[in-house]
Amino acid sequence: MKKLIVLALLLAMFAGGCGNVYLTGEALTAAETSALDAYNAQTRAVTGGPTSQPAEPAWVRSYLAENFKQWRSFVRAAKRDLNWGPKLEGE
């Protein structure tokens, strides 16, 4: 009986929020800003930015691209809009 209660509690704690993102108001605005900041950082890493610096190494570009995709997915999930935000080159 104890095992059944523990299993029910674990399911109640972890199953309800799997894959859901709930952001509203200022939290959603902050996530949108972070997503666009991540996009700008990734763009500067690829092009070298306005100061004509050389492009960043491949691992940095890859990291920044993944960071942007994660922020964008949070905002898309919260807004329930799969078309929100800019797309990376090649998407």
PyMOL Python script that loads the backbone (N, CA, C, O; Angstrom):
from pymol import cmd

cmd.read_pdbstr("""\
ATOM      1  N   MET A   1       0.818  -1.190   0.000  1.00  0.00           N
ATOM      2  CA  MET A   1       0.000   0.000   0.000  1.00  0.00           C
ATOM      3  C   MET A   1       0.868   1.263   0.000  1.00  0.00           C
ATOM      4  O   MET A   1       0.559   2.245  -0.675  1.00  0.00           O
ATOM      5  N   LYS A   2       1.973   1.217   0.780  1.00  0.00           N
ATOM      6  CA  LYS A   2       2.879   2.366   0.820  1.00  0.00           C
ATOM      7  C   LYS A   2       3.470   2.627  -0.561  1.00  0.00           C
ATOM      8  O   LYS A   2       3.595   3.776  -0.985  1.00  0.00           O
ATOM      9  N   LYS A   3       3.833   1.551  -1.258  1.00  0.00           N
ATOM     10  CA  LYS A   3       4.430   1.709  -2.580  1.00  0.00           C
ATOM     11  C   LYS A   3       3.443   2.348  -3.543  1.00  0.00           C
ATOM     12  O   LYS A   3       3.838   3.162  -4.379  1.00  0.00           O
ATOM     13  N   LEU A   4       2.182   2.001  -3.445  1.00  0.00           N
ATOM     14  CA  LEU A   4       1.156   2.567  -4.316  1.00  0.00           C
ATOM     15  C   LEU A   4       0.974   4.062  -4.044  1.00  0.00           C
ATOM     16  O   LEU A   4       0.813   4.849  -4.977  1.00  0.00           O
ATOM     17  N   ILE A   5       0.999   4.450  -2.770  1.00  0.00           N
ATOM     18  CA  ILE A   5       0.856   5.859  -2.409  1.00  0.00           C
ATOM     19  C   ILE A   5       2.063   6.666  -2.901  1.00  0.00           C
ATOM     20  O   ILE A   5       1.902   7.760  -3.441  1.00  0.00           O
ATOM     21  N   VAL A   6       3.263   6.126  -2.713  1.00  0.00           N
ATOM     22  CA  VAL A   6       4.469   6.801  -3.171  1.00  0.00           C
ATOM     23  C   VAL A   6       4.442   6.943  -4.692  1.00  0.00           C
ATOM     24  O   VAL A   6       4.794   8.001  -5.214  1.00  0.00           O
ATOM     25  N   LEU A   7       4.038   5.911  -5.399  1.00  0.00           N
ATOM     26  CA  LEU A   7       3.956   5.965  -6.858  1.00  0.00           C
ATOM     27  C   LEU A   7       2.938   7.016  -7.300  1.00  0.00           C
ATOM     28  O   LEU A   7       3.198   7.770  -8.238  1.00  0.00           O
ATOM     29  N   ALA A   8       1.798   7.071  -6.643  1.00  0.00           N
ATOM     30  CA  ALA A   8       0.773   8.054  -6.987  1.00  0.00           C
ATOM     31  C   ALA A   8       1.280   9.473  -6.747  1.00  0.00           C
ATOM     32  O   ALA A   8       1.022  10.366  -7.554  1.00  0.00           O
ATOM     33  N   LEU A   9       1.997   9.689  -5.648  1.00  0.00           N
ATOM     34  CA  LEU A   9       2.556  11.014  -5.373  1.00  0.00           C
ATOM     35  C   LEU A   9       3.600  11.415  -6.404  1.00  0.00           C
ATOM     36  O   LEU A   9       3.629  12.562  -6.852  1.00  0.00           O
ATOM     37  N   LEU A  10       4.450  10.479  -6.777  1.00  0.00           N
ATOM     38  CA  LEU A  10       5.469  10.781  -7.791  1.00  0.00           C
ATOM     39  C   LEU A  10       4.829  11.118  -9.125  1.00  0.00           C
ATOM     40  O   LEU A  10       5.255  12.057  -9.799  1.00  0.00           O
ATOM     41  N   LEU A  11       3.823  10.371  -9.508  1.00  0.00           N
ATOM     42  CA  LEU A  11       3.135  10.670 -10.763  1.00  0.00           C
ATOM     43  C   LEU A  11       2.457  12.034 -10.705  1.00  0.00           C
ATOM     44  O   LEU A  11       2.507  12.794 -11.673  1.00  0.00           O
ATOM     45  N   ALA A  12       1.837  12.343  -9.598  1.00  0.00           N
ATOM     46  CA  ALA A  12       1.162  13.629  -9.462  1.00  0.00           C
ATOM     47  C   ALA A  12       2.150  14.789  -9.517  1.00  0.00           C
ATOM     48  O   ALA A  12       1.837  15.849 -10.061  1.00  0.00           O
ATOM     49  N   MET A  13       3.333  14.592  -8.959  1.00  0.00           N
ATOM     50  CA  MET A  13       4.317  15.671  -8.929  1.00  0.00           C
ATOM     51  C   MET A  13       4.963  15.909 -10.290  1.00  0.00           C
ATOM     52  O   MET A  13       5.189  17.057 -10.673  1.00  0.00           O
ATOM     53  N   PHE A  14       5.262  14.846 -11.017  1.00  0.00           N
ATOM     54  CA  PHE A  14       6.068  14.994 -12.230  1.00  0.00           C
ATOM     55  C   PHE A  14       5.292  14.892 -13.531  1.00  0.00           C
ATOM     56  O   PHE A  14       5.729  15.472 -14.525  1.00  0.00           O
ATOM     57  N   ALA A  15       4.191  14.205 -13.584  1.00  0.00           N
ATOM     58  CA  ALA A  15       3.482  13.987 -14.846  1.00  0.00           C
ATOM     59  C   ALA A  15       2.720  15.215 -15.314  1.00  0.00           C
ATOM     60  O   ALA A  15       2.597  15.440 -16.518  1.00  0.00           O
ATOM     61  N   GLY A  16       2.212  16.006 -14.396  1.00  0.00           N
ATOM     62  CA  GLY A  16       1.368  17.129 -14.773  1.00  0.00           C
ATOM     63  C   GLY A  16       2.063  18.224 -15.547  1.00  0.00           C
ATOM     64  O   GLY A  16       1.429  18.861 -16.388  1.00  0.00           O
ATOM     65  N   GLY A  17       3.328  18.473 -15.304  1.00  0.00           N
ATOM     66  CA  GLY A  17       4.005  19.587 -15.941  1.00  0.00           C
ATOM     67  C   GLY A  17       4.953  19.212 -17.050  1.00  0.00           C
ATOM     68  O   GLY A  17       5.696  20.068 -17.529  1.00  0.00           O
ATOM     69  N   CYS A  18       4.958  17.978 -17.473  1.00  0.00           N
ATOM     70  CA  CYS A  18       5.905  17.536 -18.500  1.00  0.00           C
ATOM     71  C   CYS A  18       5.650  18.252 -19.814  1.00  0.00           C
ATOM     72  O   CYS A  18       4.578  18.121 -20.405  1.00  0.00           O
ATOM     73  N   GLY A  19       6.629  19.003 -20.262  1.00  0.00           N
ATOM     74  CA  GLY A  19       6.541  19.650 -21.565  1.00  0.00           C
ATOM     75  C   GLY A  19       5.723  20.928 -21.587  1.00  0.00           C
ATOM     76  O   GLY A  19       5.558  21.516 -22.655  1.00  0.00           O
ATOM     77  N   ASN A  20       5.214  21.375 -20.478  1.00  0.00           N
ATOM     78  CA  ASN A  20       4.393  22.584 -20.450  1.00  0.00           C
ATOM     79  C   ASN A  20       5.217  23.766 -19.974  1.00  0.00           C
ATOM     80  O   ASN A  20       6.039  23.651 -19.064  1.00  0.00           O
ATOM     81  N   VAL A  21       4.979  24.909 -20.611  1.00  0.00           N
ATOM     82  CA  VAL A  21       5.638  26.143 -20.205  1.00  0.00           C
ATOM     83  C   VAL A  21       4.541  27.170 -19.972  1.00  0.00           C
ATOM     84  O   VAL A  21       3.737  27.444 -20.863  1.00  0.00           O
ATOM     85  N   TYR A  22       4.510  27.729 -18.784  1.00  0.00           N
ATOM     86  CA  TYR A  22       3.507  28.736 -18.455  1.00  0.00           C
ATOM     87  C   TYR A  22       4.215  30.038 -18.131  1.00  0.00           C
ATOM     88  O   TYR A  22       4.808  30.179 -17.061  1.00  0.00           O
ATOM     89  N   LEU A  23       4.157  30.984 -19.045  1.00  0.00           N
ATOM     90  CA  LEU A  23       4.733  32.304 -18.836  1.00  0.00           C
ATOM     91  C   LEU A  23       3.679  33.334 -19.204  1.00  0.00           C
ATOM     92  O   LEU A  23       2.997  33.199 -20.220  1.00  0.00           O
ATOM     93  N   THR A  24       3.548  34.354 -18.383  1.00  0.00           N
ATOM     94  CA  THR A  24       2.630  35.443 -18.694  1.00  0.00           C
ATOM     95  C   THR A  24       3.257  36.744 -18.233  1.00  0.00           C
ATOM     96  O   THR A  24       4.186  36.747 -17.425  1.00  0.00           O
ATOM     97  N   GLY A  25       2.749  37.839 -18.747  1.00  0.00           N
ATOM     98  CA  GLY A  25       3.168  39.165 -18.296  1.00  0.00           C
ATOM     99  C   GLY A  25       4.649  39.425 -18.463  1.00  0.00           C
ATOM    100  O   GLY A  25       5.223  39.207 -19.529  1.00  0.00           O
ATOM    101  N   GLU A  26       5.252  39.895 -17.389  1.00  0.00           N
ATOM    102  CA  GLU A  26       6.665  40.282 -17.433  1.00  0.00           C
ATOM    103  C   GLU A  26       7.581  39.087 -17.666  1.00  0.00           C
ATOM    104  O   GLU A  26       8.642  39.230 -18.272  1.00  0.00           O
ATOM    105  N   ALA A  27       7.183  37.915 -17.193  1.00  0.00           N
ATOM    106  CA  ALA A  27       8.011  36.724 -17.414  1.00  0.00           C
ATOM    107  C   ALA A  27       8.066  36.385 -18.898  1.00  0.00           C
ATOM    108  O   ALA A  27       9.121  36.010 -19.411  1.00  0.00           O
ATOM    109  N   LEU A  28       6.942  36.515 -19.587  1.00  0.00           N
ATOM    110  CA  LEU A  28       6.918  36.254 -21.027  1.00  0.00           C
ATOM    111  C   LEU A  28       7.727  37.304 -21.775  1.00  0.00           C
ATOM    112  O   LEU A  28       8.455  36.979 -22.713  1.00  0.00           O
ATOM    113  N   THR A  29       7.602  38.553 -21.364  1.00  0.00           N
ATOM    114  CA  THR A  29       8.385  39.621 -21.984  1.00  0.00           C
ATOM    115  C   THR A  29       9.883  39.383 -21.792  1.00  0.00           C
ATOM    116  O   THR A  29      10.670  39.588 -22.716  1.00  0.00           O
ATOM    117  N   ALA A  30      10.273  38.952 -20.601  1.00  0.00           N
ATOM    118  CA  ALA A  30      11.683  38.660 -20.332  1.00  0.00           C
ATOM    119  C   ALA A  30      12.174  37.495 -21.189  1.00  0.00           C
ATOM    120  O   ALA A  30      13.297  37.533 -21.690  1.00  0.00           O
ATOM    121  N   ALA A  31      11.358  36.472 -21.362  1.00  0.00           N
ATOM    122  CA  ALA A  31      11.747  35.337 -22.204  1.00  0.00           C
ATOM    123  C   ALA A  31      11.874  35.749 -23.666  1.00  0.00           C
ATOM    124  O   ALA A  31      12.784  35.301 -24.362  1.00  0.00           O
ATOM    125  N   GLU A  32      10.967  36.598 -24.129  1.00  0.00           N
ATOM    126  CA  GLU A  32      11.062  37.101 -25.497  1.00  0.00           C
ATOM    127  C   GLU A  32      12.342  37.909 -25.692  1.00  0.00           C
ATOM    128  O   GLU A  32      13.038  37.754 -26.695  1.00  0.00           O
ATOM    129  N   THR A  33      12.642  38.763 -24.733  1.00  0.00           N
ATOM    130  CA  THR A  33      13.869  39.569 -24.802  1.00  0.00           C
ATOM    131  C   THR A  33      15.106  38.683 -24.792  1.00  0.00           C
ATOM    132  O   THR A  33      16.050  38.922 -25.546  1.00  0.00           O
ATOM    133  N   SER A  34      15.105  37.669 -23.947  1.00  0.00           N
ATOM    134  CA  SER A  34      16.246  36.747 -23.889  1.00  0.00           C
ATOM    135  C   SER A  34      16.402  35.987 -25.197  1.00  0.00           C
ATOM    136  O   SER A  34      17.523  35.754 -25.649  1.00  0.00           O
ATOM    137  N   ALA A  35      15.289  35.598 -25.807  1.00  0.00           N
ATOM    138  CA  ALA A  35      15.352  34.883 -27.080  1.00  0.00           C
ATOM    139  C   ALA A  35      15.944  35.772 -28.165  1.00  0.00           C
ATOM    140  O   ALA A  35      16.780  35.325 -28.950  1.00  0.00           O
ATOM    141  N   LEU A  36      15.514  37.023 -28.212  1.00  0.00           N
ATOM    142  CA  LEU A  36      16.038  37.937 -29.229  1.00  0.00           C
ATOM    143  C   LEU A  36      17.491  38.311 -28.956  1.00  0.00           C
ATOM    144  O   LEU A  36      18.269  38.489 -29.894  1.00  0.00           O
ATOM    145  N   ASP A  37      17.866  38.431 -27.688  1.00  0.00           N
ATOM    146  CA  ASP A  37      19.276  38.667 -27.344  1.00  0.00           C
ATOM    147  C   ASP A  37      20.140  37.483 -27.779  1.00  0.00           C
ATOM    148  O   ASP A  37      21.242  37.664 -28.297  1.00  0.00           O
ATOM    149  N   ALA A  38      19.625  36.268 -27.562  1.00  0.00           N
ATOM    150  CA  ALA A  38      20.357  35.064 -27.978  1.00  0.00           C
ATOM    151  C   ALA A  38      20.487  35.015 -29.494  1.00  0.00           C
ATOM    152  O   ALA A  38      21.526  34.610 -30.016  1.00  0.00           O
ATOM    153  N   TYR A  39      19.443  35.423 -30.200  1.00  0.00           N
ATOM    154  CA  TYR A  39      19.495  35.458 -31.673  1.00  0.00           C
ATOM    155  C   TYR A  39      20.556  36.456 -32.138  1.00  0.00           C
ATOM    156  O   TYR A  39      21.342  36.158 -33.038  1.00  0.00           O
ATOM    157  N   ASN A  40      20.576  37.637 -31.524  1.00  0.00           N
ATOM    158  CA  ASN A  40      21.571  38.652 -31.904  1.00  0.00           C
ATOM    159  C   ASN A  40      22.989  38.173 -31.614  1.00  0.00           C
ATOM    160  O   ASN A  40      23.895  38.407 -32.412  1.00  0.00           O
ATOM    161  N   ALA A  41      23.188  37.506 -30.480  1.00  0.00           N
ATOM    162  CA  ALA A  41      24.520  36.977 -30.155  1.00  0.00           C
ATOM    163  C   ALA A  41      24.952  35.935 -31.173  1.00  0.00           C
ATOM    164  O   ALA A  41      26.109  35.911 -31.593  1.00  0.00           O
ATOM    165  N   GLN A  42      24.028  35.080 -31.568  1.00  0.00           N
ATOM    166  CA  GLN A  42      24.348  34.039 -32.554  1.00  0.00           C
ATOM    167  C   GLN A  42      24.664  34.672 -33.907  1.00  0.00           C
ATOM    168  O   GLN A  42      25.597  34.251 -34.591  1.00  0.00           O
ATOM    169  N   THR A  43      23.891  35.674 -34.286  1.00  0.00           N
ATOM    170  CA  THR A  43      24.128  36.358 -35.562  1.00  0.00           C
ATOM    171  C   THR A  43      25.491  37.038 -35.574  1.00  0.00           C
ATOM    172  O   THR A  43      26.214  36.970 -36.569  1.00  0.00           O
ATOM    173  N   ARG A  44      25.845  37.698 -34.462  1.00  0.00           N
ATOM    174  CA  ARG A  44      27.164  38.347 -34.381  1.00  0.00           C
ATOM    175  C   ARG A  44      28.288  37.316 -34.422  1.00  0.00           C
ATOM    176  O   ARG A  44      29.357  37.584 -34.971  1.00  0.00           O
ATOM    177  N   ALA A  45      28.054  36.146 -33.847  1.00  0.00           N
ATOM    178  CA  ALA A  45      29.090  35.107 -33.844  1.00  0.00           C
ATOM    179  C   ALA A  45      29.343  34.580 -35.250  1.00  0.00           C
ATOM    180  O   ALA A  45      30.471  34.227 -35.592  1.00  0.00           O
ATOM    181  N   VAL A  46      28.299  34.528 -36.060  1.00  0.00           N
ATOM    182  CA  VAL A  46      28.441  34.015 -37.428  1.00  0.00           C
ATOM    183  C   VAL A  46      29.057  35.060 -38.346  1.00  0.00           C
ATOM    184  O   VAL A  46      29.958  34.751 -39.126  1.00  0.00           O
ATOM    185  N   THR A  47      28.569  36.308 -38.256  1.00  0.00           N
ATOM    186  CA  THR A  47      29.009  37.338 -39.200  1.00  0.00           C
ATOM    187  C   THR A  47      30.218  38.117 -38.723  1.00  0.00           C
ATOM    188  O   THR A  47      30.869  38.787 -39.525  1.00  0.00           O
ATOM    189  N   GLY A  48      30.534  38.047 -37.451  1.00  0.00           N
ATOM    190  CA  GLY A  48      31.649  38.812 -36.918  1.00  0.00           C
ATOM    191  C   GLY A  48      31.217  40.129 -36.322  1.00  0.00           C
ATOM    192  O   GLY A  48      32.036  40.824 -35.720  1.00  0.00           O
ATOM    193  N   GLY A  49      29.956  40.496 -36.469  1.00  0.00           N
ATOM    194  CA  GLY A  49      29.435  41.705 -35.837  1.00  0.00           C
ATOM    195  C   GLY A  49      29.781  42.959 -36.593  1.00  0.00           C
ATOM    196  O   GLY A  49      30.463  42.913 -37.617  1.00  0.00           O
ATOM    197  N   PRO A  50      29.305  44.096 -36.083  1.00  0.00           N
ATOM    198  CA  PRO A  50      29.505  45.372 -36.779  1.00  0.00           C
ATOM    199  C   PRO A  50      30.942  45.869 -36.745  1.00  0.00           C
ATOM    200  O   PRO A  50      31.295  46.758 -37.520  1.00  0.00           O
ATOM    201  N   THR A  51      31.777  45.325 -35.878  1.00  0.00           N
ATOM    202  CA  THR A  51      33.160  45.796 -35.791  1.00  0.00           C
ATOM    203  C   THR A  51      34.092  45.010 -36.704  1.00  0.00           C
ATOM    204  O   THR A  51      35.312  45.159 -36.628  1.00  0.00           O
ATOM    205  N   SER A  52      33.527  44.183 -37.557  1.00  0.00           N
ATOM    206  CA  SER A  52      34.295  43.380 -38.529  1.00  0.00           C
ATOM    207  C   SER A  52      35.309  42.468 -37.850  1.00  0.00           C
ATOM    208  O   SER A  52      36.382  42.215 -38.397  1.00  0.00           O
ATOM    209  N   GLN A  53      34.977  41.979 -36.673  1.00  0.00           N
ATOM    210  CA  GLN A  53      35.826  40.994 -36.028  1.00  0.00           C
ATOM    211  C   GLN A  53      35.634  39.661 -36.749  1.00  0.00           C
ATOM    212  O   GLN A  53      34.596  39.440 -37.372  1.00  0.00           O
ATOM    213  N   PRO A  54      36.618  38.779 -36.669  1.00  0.00           N
ATOM    214  CA  PRO A  54      36.451  37.479 -37.315  1.00  0.00           C
ATOM    215  C   PRO A  54      35.336  36.688 -36.641  1.00  0.00           C
ATOM    216  O   PRO A  54      35.058  36.866 -35.455  1.00  0.00           O
ATOM    217  N   ALA A  55      34.707  35.815 -37.414  1.00  0.00           N
ATOM    218  CA  ALA A  55      33.640  34.979 -36.883  1.00  0.00           C
ATOM    219  C   ALA A  55      34.185  34.071 -35.782  1.00  0.00           C
ATOM    220  O   ALA A  55      35.367  33.727 -35.770  1.00  0.00           O
ATOM    221  N   GLU A  56      33.311  33.695 -34.871  1.00  0.00           N
ATOM    222  CA  GLU A  56      33.693  32.847 -33.739  1.00  0.00           C
ATOM    223  C   GLU A  56      33.951  31.412 -34.207  1.00  0.00           C
ATOM    224  O   GLU A  56      33.517  31.026 -35.293  1.00  0.00           O
ATOM    225  N   PRO A  57      34.660  30.619 -33.386  1.00  0.00           N
ATOM    226  CA  PRO A  57      34.891  29.210 -33.723  1.00  0.00           C
ATOM    227  C   PRO A  57      33.567  28.449 -33.844  1.00  0.00           C
ATOM    228  O   PRO A  57      32.536  28.899 -33.345  1.00  0.00           O
ATOM    229  N   ALA A  58      33.606  27.316 -34.499  1.00  0.00           N
ATOM    230  CA  ALA A  58      32.398  26.528 -34.783  1.00  0.00           C
ATOM    231  C   ALA A  58      31.674  26.124 -33.506  1.00  0.00           C
ATOM    232  O   ALA A  58      30.444  26.135 -33.467  1.00  0.00           O
ATOM    233  N   TRP A  59      32.420  25.765 -32.457  1.00  0.00           N
ATOM    234  CA  TRP A  59      31.740  25.320 -31.242  1.00  0.00           C
ATOM    235  C   TRP A  59      30.976  26.453 -30.579  1.00  0.00           C
ATOM    236  O   TRP A  59      29.935  26.216 -29.967  1.00  0.00           O
ATOM    237  N   VAL A  60      31.472  27.679 -30.688  1.00  0.00           N
ATOM    238  CA  VAL A  60      30.775  28.829 -30.112  1.00  0.00           C
ATOM    239  C   VAL A  60      29.504  29.107 -30.903  1.00  0.00           C
ATOM    240  O   VAL A  60      28.445  29.347 -30.323  1.00  0.00           O
ATOM    241  N   ARG A  61      29.610  29.074 -32.222  1.00  0.00           N
ATOM    242  CA  ARG A  61      28.429  29.292 -33.066  1.00  0.00           C
ATOM    243  C   ARG A  61      27.366  28.234 -32.795  1.00  0.00           C
ATOM    244  O   ARG A  61      26.178  28.548 -32.722  1.00  0.00           O
ATOM    245  N   SER A  62      27.791  26.980 -32.646  1.00  0.00           N
ATOM    246  CA  SER A  62      26.859  25.894 -32.372  1.00  0.00           C
ATOM    247  C   SER A  62      26.175  26.082 -31.018  1.00  0.00           C
ATOM    248  O   SER A  62      24.963  25.898 -30.898  1.00  0.00           O
ATOM    249  N   TYR A  63      26.949  26.445 -30.011  1.00  0.00           N
ATOM    250  CA  TYR A  63      26.400  26.676 -28.675  1.00  0.00           C
ATOM    251  C   TYR A  63      25.378  27.806 -28.699  1.00  0.00           C
ATOM    252  O   TYR A  63      24.289  27.671 -28.139  1.00  0.00           O
ATOM    253  N   LEU A  64      25.720  28.916 -29.342  1.00  0.00           N
ATOM    254  CA  LEU A  64      24.816  30.061 -29.381  1.00  0.00           C
ATOM    255  C   LEU A  64      23.553  29.759 -30.188  1.00  0.00           C
ATOM    256  O   LEU A  64      22.468  30.228 -29.843  1.00  0.00           O
ATOM    257  N   ALA A  65      23.690  28.983 -31.255  1.00  0.00           N
ATOM    258  CA  ALA A  65      22.506  28.588 -32.029  1.00  0.00           C
ATOM    259  C   ALA A  65      21.572  27.732 -31.181  1.00  0.00           C
ATOM    260  O   ALA A  65      20.357  27.929 -31.208  1.00  0.00           O
ATOM    261  N   GLU A  66      22.121  26.793 -30.436  1.00  0.00           N
ATOM    262  CA  GLU A  66      21.292  25.939 -29.583  1.00  0.00           C
ATOM    263  C   GLU A  66      20.654  26.752 -28.460  1.00  0.00           C
ATOM    264  O   GLU A  66      19.498  26.519 -28.108  1.00  0.00           O
ATOM    265  N   ASN A  67      21.394  27.698 -27.900  1.00  0.00           N
ATOM    266  CA  ASN A  67      20.845  28.568 -26.859  1.00  0.00           C
ATOM    267  C   ASN A  67      19.640  29.339 -27.388  1.00  0.00           C
ATOM    268  O   ASN A  67      18.613  29.428 -26.714  1.00  0.00           O
ATOM    269  N   PHE A  68      19.763  29.893 -28.587  1.00  0.00           N
ATOM    270  CA  PHE A  68      18.651  30.624 -29.184  1.00  0.00           C
ATOM    271  C   PHE A  68      17.458  29.701 -29.417  1.00  0.00           C
ATOM    272  O   PHE A  68      16.320  30.071 -29.130  1.00  0.00           O
ATOM    273  N   LYS A  69      17.714  28.505 -29.935  1.00  0.00           N
ATOM    274  CA  LYS A  69      16.606  27.577 -30.203  1.00  0.00           C
ATOM    275  C   LYS A  69      15.854  27.225 -28.923  1.00  0.00           C
ATOM    276  O   LYS A  69      14.631  27.084 -28.939  1.00  0.00           O
ATOM    277  N   GLN A  70      16.581  27.083 -27.816  1.00  0.00           N
ATOM    278  CA  GLN A  70      15.927  26.772 -26.543  1.00  0.00           C
ATOM    279  C   GLN A  70      15.051  27.936 -26.077  1.00  0.00           C
ATOM    280  O   GLN A  70      13.905  27.721 -25.682  1.00  0.00           O
ATOM    281  N   TRP A  71      15.569  29.158 -26.116  1.00  0.00           N
ATOM    282  CA  TRP A  71      14.762  30.312 -25.713  1.00  0.00           C
ATOM    283  C   TRP A  71      13.548  30.463 -26.612  1.00  0.00           C
ATOM    284  O   TRP A  71      12.444  30.730 -26.139  1.00  0.00           O
ATOM    285  N   ARG A  72      13.757  30.292 -27.916  1.00  0.00           N
ATOM    286  CA  ARG A  72      12.643  30.415 -28.864  1.00  0.00           C
ATOM    287  C   ARG A  72      11.579  29.360 -28.589  1.00  0.00           C
ATOM    288  O   ARG A  72      10.385  29.648 -28.681  1.00  0.00           O
ATOM    289  N   SER A  73      11.995  28.145 -28.254  1.00  0.00           N
ATOM    290  CA  SER A  73      11.010  27.091 -27.983  1.00  0.00           C
ATOM    291  C   SER A  73      10.221  27.405 -26.709  1.00  0.00           C
ATOM    292  O   SER A  73       9.028  27.109 -26.648  1.00  0.00           O
ATOM    293  N   PHE A  74      10.859  27.999 -25.690  1.00  0.00           N
ATOM    294  CA  PHE A  74      10.132  28.386 -24.486  1.00  0.00           C
ATOM    295  C   PHE A  74       9.040  29.406 -24.823  1.00  0.00           C
ATOM    296  O   PHE A  74       7.899  29.280 -24.380  1.00  0.00           O
ATOM    297  N   VAL A  75       9.413  30.414 -25.614  1.00  0.00           N
ATOM    298  CA  VAL A  75       8.453  31.457 -25.957  1.00  0.00           C
ATOM    299  C   VAL A  75       7.350  30.886 -26.841  1.00  0.00           C
ATOM    300  O   VAL A  75       6.176  31.197 -26.637  1.00  0.00           O
ATOM    301  N   ARG A  76       7.704  30.064 -27.809  1.00  0.00           N
ATOM    302  CA  ARG A  76       6.691  29.459 -28.676  1.00  0.00           C
ATOM    303  C   ARG A  76       5.701  28.616 -27.877  1.00  0.00           C
ATOM    304  O   ARG A  76       4.497  28.653 -28.133  1.00  0.00           O
ATOM    305  N   ALA A  77       6.208  27.864 -26.920  1.00  0.00           N
ATOM    306  CA  ALA A  77       5.331  27.041 -26.090  1.00  0.00           C
ATOM    307  C   ALA A  77       4.421  27.909 -25.232  1.00  0.00           C
ATOM    308  O   ALA A  77       3.236  27.610 -25.086  1.00  0.00           O
ATOM    309  N   ALA A  78       4.962  28.976 -24.668  1.00  0.00           N
ATOM    310  CA  ALA A  78       4.168  29.844 -23.807  1.00  0.00           C
ATOM    311  C   ALA A  78       3.095  30.589 -24.592  1.00  0.00           C
ATOM    312  O   ALA A  78       1.977  30.768 -24.109  1.00  0.00           O
ATOM    313  N   LYS A  79       3.438  31.021 -25.803  1.00  0.00           N
ATOM    314  CA  LYS A  79       2.488  31.758 -26.627  1.00  0.00           C
ATOM    315  C   LYS A  79       1.580  30.823 -27.424  1.00  0.00           C
ATOM    316  O   LYS A  79       0.564  31.249 -27.974  1.00  0.00           O
ATOM    317  N   ARG A  80       1.954  29.557 -27.479  1.00  0.00           N
ATOM    318  CA  ARG A  80       1.247  28.574 -28.303  1.00  0.00           C
ATOM    319  C   ARG A  80       1.196  29.038 -29.765  1.00  0.00           C
ATOM    320  O   ARG A  80       0.170  28.962 -30.441  1.00  0.00           O
ATOM    321  N   ASP A  81       2.354  29.521 -30.209  1.00  0.00           N
ATOM    322  CA  ASP A  81       2.525  30.021 -31.568  1.00  0.00           C
ATOM    323  C   ASP A  81       3.833  29.454 -32.106  1.00  0.00           C
ATOM    324  O   ASP A  81       4.912  29.920 -31.740  1.00  0.00           O
ATOM    325  N   LEU A  82       3.740  28.456 -32.969  1.00  0.00           N
ATOM    326  CA  LEU A  82       4.932  27.775 -33.462  1.00  0.00           C
ATOM    327  C   LEU A  82       5.695  28.579 -34.511  1.00  0.00           C
ATOM    328  O   LEU A  82       6.746  28.136 -34.974  1.00  0.00           O
ATOM    329  N   ASN A  83       5.195  29.738 -34.891  1.00  0.00           N
ATOM    330  CA  ASN A  83       5.876  30.568 -35.884  1.00  0.00           C
ATOM    331  C   ASN A  83       6.545  31.791 -35.281  1.00  0.00           C
ATOM    332  O   ASN A  83       7.090  32.620 -36.010  1.00  0.00           O
ATOM    333  N   TRP A  84       6.513  31.917 -33.933  1.00  0.00           N
ATOM    334  CA  TRP A  84       7.083  33.111 -33.304  1.00  0.00           C
ATOM    335  C   TRP A  84       8.590  33.126 -33.463  1.00  0.00           C
ATOM    336  O   TRP A  84       9.249  32.089 -33.379  1.00  0.00           O
ATOM    337  N   GLY A  85       9.122  34.305 -33.691  1.00  0.00           N
ATOM    338  CA  GLY A  85      10.560  34.524 -33.662  1.00  0.00           C
ATOM    339  C   GLY A  85      11.246  34.302 -34.983  1.00  0.00           C
ATOM    340  O   GLY A  85      10.708  33.667 -35.890  1.00  0.00           O
ATOM    341  N   PRO A  86      12.458  34.842 -35.075  1.00  0.00           N
ATOM    342  CA  PRO A  86      13.243  34.682 -36.297  1.00  0.00           C
ATOM    343  C   PRO A  86      13.741  33.266 -36.463  1.00  0.00           C
ATOM    344  O   PRO A  86      13.814  32.504 -35.499  1.00  0.00           O
ATOM    345  N   LYS A  87      14.079  32.920 -37.675  1.00  0.00           N
ATOM    346  CA  LYS A  87      14.647  31.604 -37.961  1.00  0.00           C
ATOM    347  C   LYS A  87      16.135  31.761 -38.240  1.00  0.00           C
ATOM    348  O   LYS A  87      16.580  32.776 -38.777  1.00  0.00           O
ATOM    349  N   LEU A  88      16.887  30.747 -37.870  1.00  0.00           N
ATOM    350  CA  LEU A  88      18.304  30.750 -38.161  1.00  0.00           C
ATOM    351  C   LEU A  88      18.511  30.389 -39.628  1.00  0.00           C
ATOM    352  O   LEU A  88      17.652  29.787 -40.272  1.00  0.00           O
ATOM    353  N   GLU A  89      19.654  30.769 -40.123  1.00  0.00           N
ATOM    354  CA  GLU A  89      19.983  30.434 -41.499  1.00  0.00           C
ATOM    355  C   GLU A  89      19.987  28.928 -41.687  1.00  0.00           C
ATOM    356  O   GLU A  89      20.616  28.209 -40.911  1.00  0.00           O
ATOM    357  N   GLY A  90      19.292  28.445 -42.705  1.00  0.00           N
ATOM    358  CA  GLY A  90      19.235  27.013 -42.960  1.00  0.00           C
ATOM    359  C   GLY A  90      18.051  26.304 -42.328  1.00  0.00           C
ATOM    360  O   GLY A  90      17.897  25.094 -42.496  1.00  0.00           O
ATOM    361  N   GLU A  91      17.217  27.030 -41.608  1.00  0.00           N
ATOM    362  CA  GLU A  91      16.025  26.412 -41.003  1.00  0.00           C
ATOM    363  C   GLU A  91      14.849  26.497 -41.945  1.00  0.00           C
ATOM    364  O   GLU A  91      13.758  26.032 -41.614  1.00  0.00           O
TER     365      GLU A  91
END
""", "prot")
cmd.dss("prot")
cmd.show_as("cartoon", "prot")
cmd.util.cbc("prot")
cmd.orient("prot")
